[in-house]
Amino acid sequence: AVVHPEGYAVVTAARLLPGALSALVTAVSGAAYPPDPDVTAGLAARLSSATLHGVRIMPAGRLGDGWLVVREEAAVEPPVQATAMAVWDRRFQLHGAGELPEGTTIGALGDDAAGFRRQSPLPSVVLRTLPALRVGKSVAAVPHLRYAGTITIPMVTVTFAPPRPVDGPAFVPASGYWTVSTGPAV
């Protein structure tokens, strides 16, 4: 499996160990606890399309052979105020949110994803769950797509930082404009 900084994973194996699938689902969902072990064991034995613990498992489609493990759009949390160290959907953390315009929020790209289909190879199911910064109803930035709208906002970093990462130490770049990374902030 490959976990991407946009908060999804692609599994190329026909089956996984139950613990591996549980770790992927827990990280992608942002949940504090893993899904039911009995359900996970049955699904891991033979991967198939399913919804589990706020996550969709489906064929990877244009991302290649295998399975896409992505946050279920209906399960994402509502937008939150965009402040330094704000956490949205228990998975993404905002850093360096200095002087953002009043009322700036971070939440799912949602229906605005349609406007980014030509700019990204990501499937719609991933685009719709990406974190977007909005001022009012206008999309100001989509950091994972390196998109900055016409509303001026300061440099920010948005990291995929689920409370239970799949495995390994965190990696957060030292600096950069619209930098994304995986793992919790250090």
C-alpha positions in Angstrom: 0.0 0.0 0.0 1.1 3.6 -0.7 -0.3 6.3 1.6 -0.5 9.7 -0.1 -0.3 13.1 1.5 -3.7 13.9 0.2 -5.1 11.5 2.8 -5.8 8.4 0.7 -4.0 5.1 0.0 -3.7 2.7 -3.0 -3.4 -1.0 -2.2 -1.9 -3.1 -5.0 -2.2 -6.5 -3.2 -5.2 -8.7 -3.8 -5.4 -9.2 0.0 -3.9 -7.7 3.1 -3.3 -8.9 6.6 -6.2 -7.7 8.8 -3.9 -5.5 10.9 -2.5 -3.8 7.8 -6.0 -3.0 6.4 -7.1 -1.9 9.9 -4.1 0.5 10.1 -4.9 2.0 6.6 -8.6 2.4 7.4 -7.9 4.0 10.8 -5.4 6.5 9.3 -7.5 7.5 6.3 -10.6 7.9 8.5 -8.7 9.9 11.1 -10.3 7.8 13.8 -8.8 7.4 17.2 -9.7 3.7 17.3 -9.5 0.9 14.6 -12.6 -0.6 13.0 -14.2 -3.8 14.2 -11.5 -6.6 13.9 -14.1 -9.2 12.7 -15.3 -7.0 9.9 -11.7 -6.0 9.0 -10.6 -9.6 8.9 -13.3 -10.6 6.5 -12.6 -7.7 4.2 -8.8 -8.2 4.3 -9.1 -11.8 3.2 -10.5 -10.7 -0.1 -10.5 -7.0 -0.9 -13.7 -5.8 -2.5 -15.7 -2.6 -2.7 -16.9 -1.6 0.8 -17.5 1.3 3.2 -15.9 0.8 6.5 -15.3 3.2 9.4 -15.9 6.4 7.3 -13.7 5.1 4.5 -14.5 3.8 1.0 -12.6 0.9 -0.5 -13.1 0.8 -4.2 -11.2 -0.1 -7.4 -8.3 2.3 -8.0 -9.5 3.0 -11.5 -7.2 5.6 -13.2 -4.7 5.4 -10.3 -3.8 1.9 -11.5 -4.3 -1.7 -10.5 -5.5 -2.3 -7.0 -7.8 -0.7 -4.5 -8.3 2.9 -3.5 -8.8 3.6 0.2 -10.3 7.0 0.6 -12.2 9.1 3.1 -16.0 8.7 2.6 -17.2 12.2 1.6 -20.4 11.8 3.7 -18.2 11.2 6.8 -15.9 14.3 6.6 -16.3 16.8 9.3 -17.7 20.3 8.6 -15.2 23.2 8.1 -13.4 24.7 11.0 -11.9 28.1 11.6 -8.4 28.3 9.9 -6.0 29.2 12.7 -2.4 28.1 13.4 -2.4 24.4 14.3 -6.1 23.9 13.4 -7.1 20.3 12.8 -9.8 19.5 10.3 -11.5 16.1 9.9 -9.1 14.7 12.5 -6.6 14.2 9.7 -5.2 17.5 8.4 -3.3 20.1 10.4 -2.8 23.7 9.3 0.6 25.3 10.1 1.7 28.9 9.5 -1.8 30.4 9.3 -0.5 33.9 10.3 -2.8 36.8 9.2 -5.5 35.0 7.4 -8.5 37.0 6.3 -11.3 37.1 8.9 -13.7 34.2 8.5 -11.2 31.9 6.7 -12.1 28.2 7.2 -10.6 24.9 6.2 -12.9 22.1 5.0 -13.6 19.7 2.2 -13.3 20.9 -1.4 -16.7 19.3 -2.0 -18.7 20.5 -5.0 -15.9 22.9 -6.0 -13.8 19.8 -7.0 -15.4 19.9 -10.4 -13.4 23.0 -11.3 -10.1 21.2 -10.6 -10.7 18.0 -12.6 -8.5 19.1 -15.5 -5.7 20.3 -13.2 -5.3 17.1 -11.3 -5.0 13.4 -12.1 -6.8 12.6 -8.8 -10.2 11.0 -9.1 -13.2 13.0 -8.1 -13.7 10.9 -4.9 -10.3 12.1 -3.7 -10.6 15.7 -4.9 -13.9 16.2 -3.1 -12.3 15.3 0.3 -9.2 17.4 -0.1 -8.8 20.3 2.4 -9.5 23.7 1.0 -9.2 27.1 2.5 -12.2 29.3 2.0 -12.9 32.9 2.7 -16.7 33.0 2.9 -17.9 30.8 0.0 -14.8 31.5 -2.2 -12.0 28.9 -2.5 -8.9 30.8 -1.5 -6.5 27.9 -1.7 -6.2 24.1 -2.1 -2.7 23.4 -0.8 -2.5 19.8 -2.0 -3.2 21.0 -5.6 -0.8 24.0 -5.2 -3.8 26.2 -6.0 -4.0 29.8 -4.8 -7.0 31.8 -5.7 -7.4 35.5 -6.1 -7.8 36.1 -2.4 -4.3 36.8 -0.9 -3.5 34.5 2.1 -0.1 33.9 3.8 2.0 30.8 3.2 0.5 27.8 5.0 1.4 24.1 5.3 -1.3 21.5 5.5 -0.1 18.1 6.7 -1.9 14.7 6.6 -1.5 14.0 10.3 -4.0 11.4 11.5 -4.1 10.6 15.2 -3.0 7.0 14.4 -0.6 7.0 11.4 -0.2 3.8 9.5 3.5 3.3 10.4 6.8 5.1 10.8 8.0 8.4 12.0 6.6 11.8 11.0 8.0 13.8 8.2 7.4 17.6 8.1 9.5 19.7 5.7 11.4 22.5 7.3 10.0 25.2 4.9 8.2 25.7 1.6 5.2 27.2 0.0 2.2 25.0 -0.1 4.2 22.1 1.4 2.4 18.9 2.1 3.6 15.9 4.1 2.5 12.8 5.8 2.5 12.0 9.5 1.9 14.1 12.6 3.6 17.4 13.0 6.9 17.3 14.9 
